[in-house]
Amino acid sequence: MTEETPGFDEQPDVPPSSPSFGDEGPASAASGPNAQGQDGAAKADGSADQAGPAAQAGDELQTVGLQAQLDQVRMALNERTADLQRLQAEYQNYRRRVERDRITVKEIAAANLLTELLPVLDDIGRAREHGELVGGFKSVAESLEGTAAKMGLQQFGKEGEPFDPLIHEALMHSYAPDVTETTCVSILQPGYRIGERTIRPARVAVAEPQPGAQPKGGAEGDGASADEESGGPDEG
């Protein structure tokens, strides 16, 4: 009689409804890394949608700030340019004023010097009129007159010119039948000027028309008119 060895012919008991690893695979895959990646992408898209307007608003604020700074720089540049132009205009005015004052001072100095020489020039003129300007004295006198002319001294005053109280000084007065207006009939002392500045008026004798006198042309014209009206002279 043989003894049977238990364990080789019998199958072990396996629970009928125990799930295997392969059956749980799709569910686990659906709830694994892919699902987490989709959730992260969705969250990233939401964050991007929220960050877009904020970034655009930040760019606009930065642009506005830069534009304000640019406007301030332009305003400062315009102010400095205006200051520079004003300073340049003031400098040009200063230069013109200094040049004008320099010319005026020069003319005043020359006028003062030549005014002191006028009596000497008067003596030279009287000597010339009397024929006493001869020899070495003539050369010295002409040299002095030439130097005064180079300094701008001009002599004026002639007989027969109309009397002008701005440049003439009347020392003698008379009436004359052959003048139609107040006229310089004699130059007692010539006048002198430097440029437009009169340093001494001409001292003259003047003559005025006779009171009630009529011009010669007018008298002759009146006589001719009277003859024409009367029919001319009577015949003998």
Residue pairs with C-beta under 8 A, 6 or more apart in sequence:
107 152
107 194
107 195
107 197
110 151
110 152
110 153
110 194
111 194
111 197
111 199
113 151
114 148
114 151
114 153
114 192
114 194
114 199
115 199
115 200
117 144
117 148
118 192
118 199
118 200
120 144
121 144
121 145
121 148
121 192
122 189
124 133
124 141
124 144
124 145
125 190
127 133
127 137
127 141
128 141
133 141
151 194
152 194
152 195
153 192
153 193
153 194
154 192
154 193
154 194
155 190
155 191
155 192
156 167
156 190
156 191
156 192
156 193
156 202
157 167
157 168
157 184
157 187
157 189
157 190
157 191
157 202
157 204
158 184
158 187
159 184
159 185
159 186
159 187
160 183
160 184
160 185
161 183
161 184
162 181
162 182
162 183
162 184
163 170
163 181
163 182
163 183
163 184
163 204
163 206
166 198
166 201
167 191
167 193
167 198
167 201
167 202
168 184
168 191
168 201
168 202
168 203
168 204
168 206
169 201
169 202
169 203
169 204
170 204
170 205
170 206
171 188
171 203
171 204
171 205
172 186
172 188
172 204
172 205
172 206
173 205
173 206
173 207
173 208
174 185
174 205
174 206
174 207
174 208
175 207
175 208
175 209
175 210
175 211
176 183
176 185
176 207
176 208
176 209
176 210
177 209
177 210
177 213
179 185
179 207
179 208
179 209
180 209
180 215
181 208
181 209
182 206
182 207
182 208
183 206
183 207
183 208
184 202
184 204
184 205
184 206
185 204
185 205
185 206
185 207
186 204
186 205
187 202
187 203
187 204
188 203
188 204
188 205
189 200
189 202
189 203
190 202
191 198
191 200
191 201
191 202
191 203
192 198
192 199
192 200
193 199
214 222
227 233
